[in-house]
């Protein structure tokens, strides 16, 4: 199981299934289409450099946590770390 996770097996399986079922991939693309990650990253970077500590904590508890989890999930690191 560790080797399967270390070689990012779940992401490979998910990508293979999405190739076989393109309608699922199109649905995910439509829901993420409205987000602008570059703008969000710029705002977050400005908050880290120039912002207040309290606002940074609030940001990390809300949207920051969601963004970090999505990065782990979509990059495959969520599976590689336990592997």
Beta strands, then each sheet from edge to edge (+ up, - down):
end
